[in-house]
Amino acid sequence: MNQAVRSTDIPGIPLFRRGKVRDVYDLGDALLIVATDRISAFDVIMEDPIPGKGKLLTELSKFWFDKTRHIINNHIISTDPSEYPSILSPYHALLEGRSMLVKKTKPLPIECVVRGYLAGSGWKEYQHSGTICGIVLPSGLQQSQQLLEPIFTPATKAEEGHDENISLEQAIELCGKRALEAKEISLKLYGFAHEFARTRGIILADTKFEFGVDNDGCLILIDEALTPDSSRYWLEETYSIGGQQENFDKQVLRDYLETVDWNKQAPSPHLPKEIINSIEAKYQQAISILTKS
């Protein structure tokens, strides 16, 4: 049984920021990203972690970072704690399998979302207005239907609460021409990952990327890459348009929380053991299928 890591503490190393899942430390000329086992739903971090989740997310991110280097460079320096600065030596057991030493960059202030199928908030908007993030789509499309071509739908990064969908024009206002570069690369990354996933019997319905500008002025891929936390994966053999699909993400958690008396504010209710095990199994299944040799 994995020992769950809900939070980390590395004395002597400044905490750069603590996100919903990742604790990020400042090493001066680099950052250390540690993926904890925290899980969130409805923008609330659950009281109960999912044992081993951080290691699974790190494994899949590394897999995709390696797979997509031909499209764009990324921020990874190393994922081997023995190659980290010596000040981190006492924490190798904690960092093994769930950490990345990465380059510092100037992150773009947008999340780069690519949607290839009509699902989630996109499906809700389409039902109401026939659009996704202001992009007009053909009439008569069904839930979970594949779009004629993937679309780029950027969003602002929210420190708290939900990210807000914005137009490409608004993204350009925030990022200049980098927004157009990010759009082009995001679509290439999605196209490659979608085709690869299909060879493994998985559909990549949508995903989000984050980019940063490195010291050489180049745009590189940062944060995580194509994990169940940042992507919507479906099992191809059970895929059928016109309804919801079998997901490899935390939908199990969301579905459970909708059945309990909870106001969707912290603190969250404690999770039954069977829900924790079911979430862990979903993540493990997706990663095993995608990364099998």
C-alpha positions in Angstrom: 0.0 0.0 0.0 1.4 3.4 -0.9 2.0 5.8 1.9 -0.1 8.9 1.0 1.7 12.3 0.8 -0.8 15.1 1.4 1.8 17.8 1.9 5.5 18.3 1.9 8.0 20.3 3.9 11.6 20.8 2.9 13.3 23.0 5.6 15.8 25.5 4.2 14.2 25.6 0.8 11.8 28.4 0.1 8.3 27.3 -0.9 7.7 29.0 -4.3 4.0 28.1 -4.3 1.6 25.4 -3.1 -1.0 24.5 -5.7 -4.0 22.1 -5.5 -1.7 19.2 -6.2 1.9 20.3 -6.4 4.3 21.9 -4.0 6.9 24.0 -5.8 10.2 25.0 -4.2 12.7 27.7 -5.2 16.3 26.5 -5.8 17.5 29.8 -7.1 18.2 29.0 -10.7 15.7 26.1 -10.9 12.4 24.9 -9.3 11.6 21.6 -7.6 8.1 20.4 -8.3 6.7 17.8 -6.0 3.5 16.1 -6.9 1.6 15.3 -3.7 -1.4 12.9 -3.4 -3.9 15.7 -2.9 -7.0 15.7 -5.1 -9.5 18.4 -5.6 -13.1 18.6 -6.8 -15.3 21.7 -7.3 -12.2 23.7 -6.5 -11.8 22.3 -3.0 -8.9 20.2 -1.9 -10.2 17.0 -0.4 -9.3 16.1 3.2 -8.3 12.6 2.1 -5.4 12.1 -0.4 -5.2 9.4 -3.0 -2.2 7.2 -2.1 0.4 7.1 -5.0 -1.5 9.6 -7.2 1.5 12.1 -7.3 3.8 9.3 -8.5 1.3 8.3 -11.2 0.9 11.9 -12.4 4.7 12.4 -12.5 5.2 9.2 -14.4 2.7 10.1 -17.1 4.0 13.7 -17.3 7.5 12.5 -17.8 6.3 10.0 -20.4 4.6 12.7 -22.5 7.4 15.3 -22.0 9.7 12.7 -23.5 7.3 11.8 -26.3 6.7 15.4 -27.4 10.3 16.7 -27.5 10.2 16.6 -31.3 7.3 19.2 -31.1 8.6 21.5 -28.4 11.2 21.5 -25.6 10.1 21.3 -22.0 11.2 22.4 -18.6 12.6 19.2 -17.2 16.2 19.1 -16.0 15.9 15.8 -14.2 13.5 13.5 -12.5 16.3 11.5 -10.7 16.8 12.7 -7.1 20.4 11.5 -7.2 21.0 14.3 -9.8 19.4 17.0 -7.7 21.4 19.6 -5.7 23.0 18.1 -2.6 20.9 20.1 -0.2 18.0 17.8 -1.2 19.9 14.6 -0.4 18.1 14.0 2.9 14.7 14.0 1.1 15.4 11.4 -1.7 12.9 9.0 -0.3 10.2 11.6 -0.4 11.1 12.9 -3.8 11.6 9.6 -5.5 9.1 9.1 -8.3 7.0 12.2 -7.5 9.3 15.1 -8.3 10.9 17.0 -11.2 13.8 19.5 -11.2 12.8 22.0 -13.8 14.0 25.2 -15.5 12.6 28.5 -14.3 10.6 30.3 -16.9 8.3 33.3 -17.3 4.9 31.5 -17.6 2.3 32.7 -20.1 -0.7 34.0 -18.1 -3.1 31.7 -19.9 -3.9 28.0 -20.0 -3.9 26.6 -23.5 -7.0 24.3 -23.8 -7.5 22.2 -26.9 -10.9 20.4 -27.4 -11.4 17.7 -29.9 -14.8 16.5 -28.7 -17.9 18.1 -27.5 -17.9 17.5 -23.7 -17.8 19.2 -20.3 -18.4 22.9 -20.2 -18.1 23.0 -23.9 -21.1 20.8 -24.3 -23.1 23.0 -21.9 -22.2 26.2 -23.8 -23.0 24.6 -27.1 -26.4 23.6 -25.9 -27.1 27.1 -24.9 -25.6 29.1 -27.7 -24.2 26.8 -30.4 -20.6 27.9 -29.6 -17.6 26.9 -27.5 -15.8 29.9 -26.1 -17.4 32.1 -28.8 -16.4 29.7 -31.6 -19.5 29.0 -33.7 -19.9 25.2 -34.3 -22.2 23.4 -36.8 -25.8 22.8 -35.5 -27.0 19.4 -34.6 -23.9 18.1 -32.9 -24.4 15.6 -30.0 -22.7 15.2 -26.7 -19.2 13.6 -26.9 -19.2 13.9 -30.7 -15.8 14.5 -32.3 -15.4 18.0 -33.8 -14.6 18.5 -37.4 -11.2 19.7 -36.2 -9.7 20.4 -32.8 -10.3 24.0 -31.5 -8.1 26.2 -29.3 -9.9 27.7 -26.3 -7.6 29.6 -24.0 -8.5 30.4 -20.4 -7.1 32.7 -17.7 -5.3 31.2 -14.8 -7.3 31.5 -11.6 -5.4 31.4 -8.3 -8.7 30.5 -6.6 -12.0 29.3 -8.1 -12.6 28.5 -11.8 -10.4 29.5 -14.7 -12.3 31.8 -17.1 -12.6 31.0 -20.8 -11.4 33.8 -23.0 -11.2 34.5 -26.8 -8.1 34.2 -28.8 -8.1 38.0 -29.2 -8.1 38.3 -25.4 -5.2 35.8 -25.2 -3.3 38.0 -27.7 -3.9 41.0 -25.5 -2.4 39.2 -22.5 0.5 37.5 -24.3 1.1 39.3 -27.6 2.1 37.1 -30.5 3.2 34.4 -28.1 -0.5 33.5 -27.9 -0.5 32.6 -31.6 2.7 30.5 -31.1 1.1 28.8 -28.1 -2.0 28.0 -30.2 -0.1 26.4 -33.0 2.0 24.3 -30.7 -1.0 23.3 -28.5 -2.8 22.0 -31.6 0.2 20.1 -32.7 0.7 18.5 -29.2 -3.0 17.6 -29.1 -2.9 16.1 -32.6 0.1 14.0 -31.8 -1.2 12.8 -28.4 -4.7 12.1 -29.7 -3.3 9.8 -32.5 -0.9 8.1 -30.1 -3.6 7.5 -27.5 -5.9 6.0 -30.1 -3.2 3.3 -30.8 -3.6 2.3 -27.2 -7.4 2.3 -27.2 -7.8 5.6 -25.5 -9.5 8.8 -26.7 -8.0 12.1 -25.7 -11.1 14.3 -25.7 -9.5 17.5 -24.5 -6.5 18.7 -22.6 -4.8 21.9 -21.4 -1.1 22.9 -21.7 0.9 25.6 -20.0 3.9 27.3 -21.6 6.7 29.5 -20.3 9.5 31.6 -21.9 13.0 30.4 -20.9 16.2 32.4 -20.5 16.9 32.0 -24.3 13.5 33.6 -25.1 12.1 30.3 -26.3 8.6 29.0 -25.6 8.7 25.7 -23.8 6.2 23.3 -22.3 5.9 23.5 -18.5 3.9 22.3 -15.5 2.3 18.9 -16.3 1.6 17.2 -19.6 -1.4 15.2 -20.6 -2.3 13.7 -17.2 -5.8 12.7 -16.1 -5.8 15.9 -14.0 -5.3 18.1 -17.1 -7.0 16.0 -19.7 -10.2 14.1 -20.5 -9.5 10.5 -21.4 -12.1 8.1 -22.6 -12.0 4.3 -23.2 -12.4 3.8 -26.9 -14.2 0.5 -26.8 -17.1 1.9 -24.9 -17.2 5.3 -26.7 -20.6 6.2 -28.1 -21.8 9.7 -29.0 -24.9 11.1 -27.4 -24.0 10.8 -23.8 -21.3 10.8 -21.2 -18.3 8.5 -21.5 -16.2 6.3 -19.3 -13.6 8.7 -17.9 -10.1 8.1 -16.6 -10.1 11.1 -14.3 -11.7 12.2 -11.0 -15.3 11.9 -12.3 -15.7 9.0 -9.8 -15.0 11.6 -7.1 -17.3 14.3 -8.5 -20.1 11.7 -8.9 -19.8 10.6 -5.3 -19.7 14.1 -3.9 -22.9 14.9 -5.7 -24.6 12.2 -3.6 -23.7 13.6 -0.2 -24.9 16.6 1.8 -22.1 19.0 1.2 -22.1 22.7 0.2 -19.0 22.4 -2.0 -17.0 24.5 0.5 -14.0 23.5 2.5 -13.7 21.4 4.5 -14.7 18.5 2.3 -16.4 15.4 3.6 -14.1 12.4 4.2 -14.0 9.9 1.4 -15.0 6.2 1.9 -12.2 3.7 1.3 -14.0 2.3 -1.8 -14.1 5.7 -3.5 -10.4 6.3 -2.7 -9.5 2.9 -4.2 -11.7 3.4 -7.2 -10.1 6.8 -8.0 -6.6 5.3 -7.6 -7.5 2.4 -9.9 -8.8 4.8 -12.6 -5.5 6.7 -12.7 -3.5 3.5 -12.6 -5.5 2.0 -15.5 -5.1 5.0 -17.8 -1.3 5.3 -17.1 -0.8 1.5 -17.5 -2.5 1.5 -20.9 -0.9 4.6 -22.2 2.7 3.8 -21.2 2.8 0.1 -21.9 5.7 -0.8 -24.1 
